[in-house]
Amino acid sequence: MNEGKRKQASDRLLFARAKDLMESHQVFLEPDLTLNKMADRLERSRTSLSSVINRETGKNFSVWLAEYRINYFVENYLKEQGGKGKIEYARYGFASRSSFYRLFQNFFNCSPHEYFNRKSAEEEEVG
């Protein structure tokens, strides 16, 4: 195997391991998770992990992490609380209320309250 193919295989393996940490071990729920901490767990440099995530997803680590957290929030908050009630943002991996609301707004162009009200209205129309 030539050097280029070996590097590609190594990068794919690193990304698979990073994805496994996110999906199987749900490390995204740790509010203090950083690129450095993730790289340490994978025993790789932050630069190599960052490059692989960028190449594989087209996103930087922060955006990739935020997507996991936001998607987990939407799925579970709806199941657990029907999209109503107090949001315990730290439970979903967010370090602060303001970071949660800012990221949610960036992803959906509305507040969580508006999002779940819209979802409820859509379900009533269908049901």
LODRENMAR-205305 format. One record per residue (C-alpha): residue in one letter; chain; x, y, z. Coordinates in steps of 0.25 Angstrom, whole numbers. Layout:
(atom 'A'; 'A'; (X; Y; Z)),
...
This chain:
(atom 'M'; 'A'; (0; 0; 0)),
(atom 'N'; 'A'; (6; 13; -4)),
(atom 'E'; 'A'; (7; 25; 6)),
(atom 'G'; 'A'; (-5; 33; 1)),
(atom 'K'; 'A'; (-14; 21; 2)),
(atom 'R'; 'A'; (-9; 17; 16)),
(atom 'K'; 'A'; (-12; 32; 20)),
(atom 'Q'; 'A'; (-26; 31; 15)),
(atom 'A'; 'A'; (-28; 18; 22)),
(atom 'S'; 'A'; (-23; 23; 35)),
(atom 'D'; 'A'; (-32; 36; 33)),
(atom 'R'; 'A'; (-44; 28; 31)),
(atom 'L'; 'A'; (-41; 19; 43)),
(atom 'L'; 'A'; (-39; 32; 52)),
(atom 'F'; 'A'; (-52; 37; 47)),
(atom 'A'; 'A'; (-59; 24; 49)),
(atom 'R'; 'A'; (-54; 24; 64)),
(atom 'A'; 'A'; (-58; 39; 66)),
(atom 'K'; 'A'; (-72; 36; 61)),
(atom 'D'; 'A'; (-73; 23; 70)),
(atom 'L'; 'A'; (-69; 32; 82)),
(atom 'M'; 'A'; (-80; 42; 78)),
(atom 'E'; 'A'; (-91; 32; 74)),
(atom 'S'; 'A'; (-89; 19; 83)),
(atom 'H'; 'A'; (-83; 26; 95)),
(atom 'Q'; 'A'; (-90; 39; 94)),
(atom 'V'; 'A'; (-78; 48; 98)),
(atom 'F'; 'A'; (-85; 60; 92)),
(atom 'L'; 'A'; (-93; 60; 105)),
(atom 'E'; 'A'; (-81; 65; 112)),
(atom 'P'; 'A'; (-82; 80; 113)),
(atom 'D'; 'A'; (-67; 82; 114)),
(atom 'L'; 'A'; (-64; 73; 102)),
(atom 'T'; 'A'; (-54; 80; 93)),
(atom 'L'; 'A'; (-46; 76; 81)),
(atom 'N'; 'A'; (-33; 75; 90)),
(atom 'K'; 'A'; (-41; 65; 99)),
(atom 'M'; 'A'; (-46; 57; 88)),
(atom 'A'; 'A'; (-32; 56; 81)),
(atom 'D'; 'A'; (-27; 52; 95)),
(atom 'R'; 'A'; (-37; 40; 96)),
(atom 'L'; 'A'; (-33; 36; 82)),
(atom 'E'; 'A'; (-18; 37; 84)),
(atom 'R'; 'A'; (-17; 46; 72)),
(atom 'S'; 'A'; (-13; 61; 71)),
(atom 'R'; 'A'; (-24; 71; 71)),
(atom 'T'; 'A'; (-19; 76; 57)),
(atom 'S'; 'A'; (-20; 62; 51)),
(atom 'L'; 'A'; (-34; 60; 57)),
(atom 'S'; 'A'; (-39; 74; 52)),
(atom 'S'; 'A'; (-34; 72; 38)),
(atom 'V'; 'A'; (-41; 58; 37)),
(atom 'I'; 'A'; (-54; 64; 42)),
(atom 'N'; 'A'; (-53; 75; 33)),
(atom 'R'; 'A'; (-50; 66; 21)),
(atom 'E'; 'A'; (-61; 56; 24)),
(atom 'T'; 'A'; (-72; 65; 28)),
(atom 'G'; 'A'; (-69; 78; 22)),
(atom 'K'; 'A'; (-70; 84; 36)),
(atom 'N'; 'A'; (-61; 88; 47)),
(atom 'F'; 'A'; (-61; 81; 61)),
(atom 'S'; 'A'; (-70; 91; 68)),
(atom 'V'; 'A'; (-81; 91; 57)),
(atom 'W'; 'A'; (-80; 75; 56)),
(atom 'L'; 'A'; (-82; 74; 72)),
(atom 'A'; 'A'; (-93; 85; 72)),
(atom 'E'; 'A'; (-101; 76; 61)),
(atom 'Y'; 'A'; (-100; 64; 70)),
(atom 'R'; 'A'; (-105; 72; 82)),
(atom 'I'; 'A'; (-116; 79; 75)),
(atom 'N'; 'A'; (-121; 66; 68)),
(atom 'Y'; 'A'; (-121; 59; 81)),
(atom 'F'; 'A'; (-128; 70; 88)),
(atom 'V'; 'A'; (-139; 71; 78)),
(atom 'E'; 'A'; (-141; 56; 78)),
(atom 'N'; 'A'; (-141; 53; 93)),
(atom 'Y'; 'A'; (-148; 66; 97)),
(atom 'L'; 'A'; (-160; 63; 88)),
(atom 'K'; 'A'; (-160; 48; 93)),
(atom 'E'; 'A'; (-158; 51; 108)),
(atom 'Q'; 'A'; (-166; 64; 110)),
(atom 'G'; 'A'; (-174; 66; 97)),
(atom 'G'; 'A'; (-167; 78; 94)),
(atom 'K'; 'A'; (-172; 85; 106)),
(atom 'G'; 'A'; (-166; 89; 120)),
(atom 'K'; 'A'; (-153; 94; 125)),
(atom 'I'; 'A'; (-141; 91; 116)),
(atom 'E'; 'A'; (-129; 86; 124)),
(atom 'Y'; 'A'; (-119; 90; 114)),
(atom 'A'; 'A'; (-107; 83; 122)),
(atom 'R'; 'A'; (-114; 70; 121)),
(atom 'Y'; 'A'; (-112; 71; 106)),
(atom 'G'; 'A'; (-97; 75; 106)),
(atom 'F'; 'A'; (-99; 90; 106)),
(atom 'A'; 'A'; (-90; 98; 116)),
(atom 'S'; 'A'; (-99; 110; 117)),
(atom 'R'; 'A'; (-113; 114; 114)),
(atom 'S'; 'A'; (-108; 125; 104)),
(atom 'S'; 'A'; (-100; 115; 96)),
(atom 'F'; 'A'; (-112; 105; 95)),
(atom 'Y'; 'A'; (-121; 116; 90)),
(atom 'R'; 'A'; (-111; 122; 80)),
(atom 'L'; 'A'; (-108; 109; 74)),
(atom 'F'; 'A'; (-123; 105; 73)),
(atom 'Q'; 'A'; (-126; 118; 66)),
(atom 'N'; 'A'; (-114; 116; 57)),
(atom 'F'; 'A'; (-119; 102; 53)),
(atom 'F'; 'A'; (-134; 105; 52)),
(atom 'N'; 'A'; (-136; 120; 50)),
(atom 'C'; 'A'; (-145; 120; 62)),
(atom 'S'; 'A'; (-145; 118; 77)),
(atom 'P'; 'A'; (-148; 104; 83)),
(atom 'H'; 'A'; (-162; 109; 88)),
(atom 'E'; 'A'; (-165; 113; 73)),
(atom 'Y'; 'A'; (-160; 101; 68)),
(atom 'F'; 'A'; (-168; 91; 77)),
(atom 'N'; 'A'; (-180; 100; 75)),
(atom 'R'; 'A'; (-179; 98; 60)),
(atom 'K'; 'A'; (-177; 83; 61)),
(atom 'S'; 'A'; (-189; 82; 70)),
(atom 'A'; 'A'; (-197; 90; 60)),
(atom 'E'; 'A'; (-192; 81; 48)),
(atom 'E'; 'A'; (-196; 68; 56)),
(atom 'E'; 'A'; (-210; 74; 59)),
(atom 'E'; 'A'; (-212; 76; 44)),
(atom 'V'; 'A'; (-207; 62; 40)),
(atom 'G'; 'A'; (-214; 55; 52)),
